[in-house]
């Protein structure tokens, strides 16, 4: 025979189970990497509209040789992967 107290008990247990599942499966916001020193310097110069910004940007530019390259990283942040071998469209036959 069921008592009148059994339904609230099962409801409470079900809610507790749902809460535990949500709590342990929720990943939250992805962690963002802190800006490195060069990025912070560029932001400061851009905010001041300083002409030295061009020199800093020139230092941060690198030449990428023509041909295949690997885009992405298997060991970086969540939005940097996976590493894939890419061929620019201008080099395809």
N, C-alpha and C positions, 0 to 999 in steps of 0.2 A: 504494500500500500504506500502510495506517495504522500508525502506531507506537503503542506503549503510552503515550506522553507526550501525545498529541493530546487525549484525553478530559479529563484534568485541566486542560489549557490552556483548552478550551472551557468547562468548568465555571467556572473562575476568571473568564473573560471575561463569562460570563452573570451571575455574582454581582456583578461590578463594574458591569455595566450596570444591574442591578436596584437596586443601592445608589445609583448616580447618579440614576436616575429618582426614587427615594424622596427623596433629599436635595434635589433641585431642585424637586419638586412639593409638598413638605410645607410648610405655612404656619405651623405651630406655634400657640401660644396667641395669641389676638387681643390687641393692645395695649390696655391700659386707660388711660383718661385719668386724670391725677392729680387728686385732689379739689381743688376751688378753696378759697379762703380761707374763704368762708362755710360750705361743707360741713364743713371742719375745725373751725370754731368751733362748729357745731351738734353735732358728735360729742363735742367736749370738754365742752360744757354738758350733754349727755345723760348722759355718763359720770359727771358730778358730781351729777346730779339737781338742777341749779341752776334756781331760778325764772326766771332771765333767759332760759331757753330759749324760753318763750312769746313774749317780745318779739322774739327773733331769728326765730322761725317766722312771726310776724305780718309782719315786714319781707320775708320771702321769699315770701309768698303774693301772687298777683296775680289780679285779676279778669279772667275770660275772658268777653267779651260773648257773648250768645246768637247763634246762627246758625252758618253754615258756618265751618270753620277748616281750616288745613292742619296735618296731623299728620305728624311726621317731618322728616327733613332729607336732602337729597341730598348735602350736603357734610360731614355729621357722622361719628360713629363708625359702625362696620359694623352695629351693631344699632339705628340710628336712622333708617334709610331703608327704603323710598323715601318721599319726601314725597307724601302723598295728601290729597285734598280730602275732608273728613268732615262729615257732618251728624248731630248728636246724634239718637238715636232719638225723643226727646220732641218734636222739631220736624218729623218726617216725617208726611205725611198718610196 
